[in-house]
Amino acid sequence: MNEFTLTEDDTFVKSLGEILQIDPKVEKHTILLVDDEVNNLQLLRRTLRHDYNIMTASNGKEALEIVEHHGKEISLIVSDQKMPEMQGTEFLKQVSNEYPDIIKILLTGHLDVDAIVDSINDCHLYQYIVKPFDPEVLKMTIDGGIQKYNLLNNKTVILKDLRELFYKTIKLIAAALDAKDPYTHGHSMRVTMYSMILAKKLNLDDTMLEEIETAGLLHDIGKIGIPQRILCKPGKLTDEEFEVMKSHPEQGEKMLKDIKKLTLISNWLRTHHEKWDGTGYPNGMKGEEIPLSGRIIALADTYDAMTSDRPYRQALSHEVAIEEIKRCAGTQFDPVLAQLFVDNQEEIKAAKENPEEYYDKYSYLLKIIKQTSENQE
């Protein structure tokens, strides 16, 4: 196997240990205390100030203004129920609508079970405490609430980072595949990019976009098992060698089918060399028997193969490749997809000439990672 070098973009940004570490930040959490009784606020402040950053408000209206400006900084709120202008439950309900992850604790002077149950449901309370309260008990309750906040927050971070790790792993595998053959450098990324352009033009849903992108990056994973002498042979393959090469879609399916997240995609990988008229391989599927993703990737794969240098020929021009797609519409390619490809050929050509920029523009996985990061900030 040829040696290959992976770029910095294709390496893992975070180790699994870093991703799974709990409470990576040591900074204090911020707590908002809301009570119209000054003595209660002072008592709460004295009890909590060594362990937490404290904000205070004397009524619900004032507290809402604080949340409006500092909601992303606040981890937990302790609010009295009976206050002028706005009751604690009304205040906490409004907070819950805007910041559902903030932990909410209600102080109440009346043990009304029905009212408490309603409050828990309406405000998503973590806990309620009946006055007069023991400061140490309240401190323990708050500490428990902060632990829950950390757990919820870190779960979100872990899910985001695991998705990012999955995405970068897929890209790493694709880069390793392309590196086996110096003539296919960047092939998987370009095939994925063309596939995503078509998928967006078809207005496919988010699930399909994610799956097509993953399938595009992994469509040639079965070539890992193809001997280098066949994969990089400069001349025409013998019949025996071609049979070995034709096994890569099935090999790809076998490699991925036992990975739960990739089971469906493994089925798709098997079909990216099927043809619309039934003359493809490995199963001779025809027409709409071939999954849409397989039809999309087949078209993108063929275009990239035609417009890339190969050991046995120079790359064809974009214009020649487009004419070939037109000619093979209805035989090799889904005629509707072929026409869509032709109709958007200027964008395809621009993407071919600037793959990094266009990949970032169309990548669904990258979009989700960025959105998750922005939501955490």
N, C-alpha and C positions, 0 to 999 in steps of 0.2 A: 504494500500500500504506500502511496506517495505521502511524504510528510506534508503537513499543511499548517498554516498559521491562522489563528482566529483573531479578528480585530477586537478592540476593547469593547465595542458594542455587543459582541457575541459572548462575552464572559459574564459570569454571574455577578451582579452588583452586590448581592448580600448572600452570606452563607445561610444555610438552614438554621444554624444555631442563632445567628443574629435575628432571623425572621421570627423565631419562636420564643425569643427571650421575653419575659414578662416584665412590665414596668420599666421600659428603657430609660424613662426620664425620672430624675430624682427630685425635681422641683416640687414645691408645695402645691396642693390643690387649693382652689379658691371656693369659698363658701359664702353664700348670701344669706344673712339673717334678717328676717322681717318681723317686727313686733312694734306695736304702738306704746308699749310700756318700757320706759328707759331702763328701769332696773333689770328687767329681763334681758335686754340687749347687752347691758354691761356684764351680767352674769355669764351669758353665752360667750361673749367676747373673751372674758378671762379664762373660761374653760377651754377654748379652742385655739387661742391666738398662737400658742407655741408650735402647733402642728399644721395650721392652715393659714392661708391668706384670708382675711375677713373683710367682707363688704356688709354694710348695714342699711336698712331702710325702715321708716317708721309707719309706712302704710303700703297697700297694694299698688297704688298709682305710682308712688315714688319708686317702688321696687321694679315695676314694669319698665320704667325709664332706664333703670340700671341694666336690666336684662337686654333691653333694646341695644344698648351701647357695648355691653360686655358679656353678652350671652355665651359667646364661644369660649370665654375664659372660665366660666362658672361650672363647677362639677356637681355641686349639691346646694339645695335651698332648704332652709328651715323657716317655716312661716307659721305665725299665729293664725288661728281661725277668725276670731272676733276682732275686727279692726274697723276704724271709720273709713268711709268711702267705698271700700271693697273688701269683701270677706276673703279669707285665705284660700278657700277652695276655688273661688272665681279667679283669683290671681294665678293660682297654680295651674288651673285648666288652660288659661291663655298661654302660660309658659310651655305647657305640654304640647300645645299645637305647633309652636315654633321650634322648641328644643326638647324633643321627646327623650333624649338621652340624659338630660340633667336629672339627677336623683332628687326626689321631692319628699320632705318630711313635714307633717302637719302637727302643730301643737293645738290642743283643744281643751277647753275647760268643761266640756259636757260629753259624757259617754253615751251617745245616741247611736246604737248599733246600725240602724237603717241608714242614718245620715253618713256614718263612717264608711259603710259598704258603698254607698253612692259616690262618696269622695274618692275612694280607692279606684273605682271604675272610671269616673270622669276625669280625674287628675293623674291617673297612673301613679298613685302614691307608692313610695317604697315602704313607709311606715307612718303610723300616727302615735303620738305620745300625749297622755292625759296629764293636764296640770293638776296640782303642782308636780314638777318633775325633779328627779334626782339628776344633777349635772353629770355625774359619772355614767349613769345609765344612758343619758342622751349622748354623751361622748362615745360610748360603745356602739350605739345605734348609728351615729354618724360615721364612725370608722368602718362599720359594716357596709354602709351605703357607698363609701368611697371605694371599698374593695369591689363592690358590684360594678361601680362606674369603671374601674380599671379593667375588670373582666370584659365588660361590654366593649370598651374602647379598644382593648388589645385584640379582641376577637375580630373587630372590623379591620384593624391593622394587619392581623395575621392573614385574613381572607384576601385582603388586597395584595399583600406581599406574596402569598402563595400563588395567586393568579399571575402576578408579575414573574415569579419564578417559573411557573408553567410556560408562560409566553417566551421567556428568555431561553428556557430549555428547548422548546420547539425550534426557535431560531438557531440555537447552537447545533442541534441535530441537522437542520437544513444546511447550515454552513459546512458541517463535516461531510455531508453527502456531496455537496458541490465540489469540495476540496479533493474528493477521490479522483475527479477528472478535471484537469486544468482547463478544459474547453467548456465546462459547465459552471464556471464561477458566477455566482449570483443568479443562477437559473431558477432555483426554487422561489426566491424572493420576487423575481420578475413574473413568474407564472402566477404566483399568489396575487400580485398587484393587478395584473390584467383580469384575473378572475374576480377580484373585488370590484373593479370598475364595472364589469358586467353585472355583478350581483346588485350593486347599488342602482344601476339603471333599471333593473327588474323590480326595484322596491321590495326586496326580500326582507323578512323580519330580522330582528337582532340575533335570534338564535341561529338562523341560517347563515348570517354574516360571520358569526364567530366560528361556526363549523366549517364553512367554506374556506376561511382564512387558514384555519388549522390544517385542513385537508390539503390546501395548496402548498403549504410549507413542507408537509410530510409526504407529498404524493409519490416521491421517488425513494422512500425509505427502504423499500425492498431491494434496491440496488446495492445496499450494504453487503448482501450475500452474493453479488455477481463478481466473479474473478476479475481482477484488474486488467488481465491480458485481453479479456473480451470487452470490458467497459471502455477501454482506451485504445482499442485496435484501430490503426489508421486506415485500414482498407475495409472492404466489404466483409461482413460476417458470413461464415459458412452456415449451412442450414442447421447444423448441430449447435453452433454458437448462438444463432438467432433464437433457437428454442430455449436456450438458457436465459438469454436476455428477456424473452417474453414471460419468464416466470416471475419477474419482479413485482407485478401488481398483486399476485397471490402471496408472494413472500411478505409484502407490506401488510396485507390483511392479517396474516398469521402473527406477525410481530406485535400488532396493536390490538387484536380482538379481545384479549384478556384484560386490557386496561379499561376500567369501567367508563371513564370519561371519553374514551376514544373508540368504543365499540362501533357506533354508527359510522364514524369517520373511516374505520378500517374497512367497512363494507364499500364505502365510496371509493377508496383507493384501488380496490379491485377493478373498478370500472373505467378508469381514465384512459384506457386504450381500446375501449369498445367503440364501434362506429355506428352511425345512424342507420346504415343499410344492413347491419348485421354481420359485416365482414371483419369485425375487430376481434380482439382477444381479451381475456381467456375464455369467455363463455358465448361469444357470438350473439350478444344481446342486441336488440334493434329498437329504433325509435324511442318512445317514452318508457320502454322497459328500463332504459339506462337512467339512473338517478340524475336529477337536474345538475347536481354538483359535479358528477362525473362528466356530463356533457360540457359544462362550463370549463372545467379544468382541462379537458381534452383539447378544446379550442385554444385556450391560452397556452398550453404546453406546446402544441404544434406551431403556433405563431412564433413562440420564443425559439424553438428548435430551428425554424426556417431563417430567422433573423440573427442567429448566432453562428460564429465560426465553428466548424467541426473538423476533425483530423482529415476527413476525406473531401471537404469542400469549403469554399468561402461562404460567409453569411450572405443570404439574399437580402435585397433592399426591402424596406417597408412596403413599397408599392407593389413589388412582385409578390410578396407574401399575401397582401390583401387580395390580389387577383386570384391567387391560388385558393384562398378561403372562399371567394365567390364561386370558383369553379367546383369546389367540393361540397358546397352547401346542398344538403339533401342526400348526399351519399356518405361522406365521412363525418360531416357535421350536422347538428340540428339546424335546419334552415332558418328558424326564427332567431336563434342565437348568432348564427353567422351574419345575418342581416344587421342585428344589433351591433355586432363587432365592427362591421363595415361602416355603419352609420356614425359610430363614435371613433373612427380611425384616427382623427386628429389628436384626440385626447390619448389614445393608445400610443401613438407615435411620440407625443410629448413625454409620456410616462417612460417609454423605452429610453429616451435620451436623458432623463433625469429620474432614475428609479428611486433613489433615496428619498427625495422630496415627495414624490407621488405615493410611495409606500406609506410614509407617515400620514399623508393626507387621507388615504383610504383605509388604513388599518383600523379595524373595529376593536381588536384586542388592546392596541395602544390607546385608543380613545377611552375605553373603560378604565384602564389603569390611571390615566390622567384625571378623569372625572372623579374617581375614588379618592385620589390624592387631594384634589381641590375641595372635596366635601369634608375631608379631615382637617383642613386648615382653618 
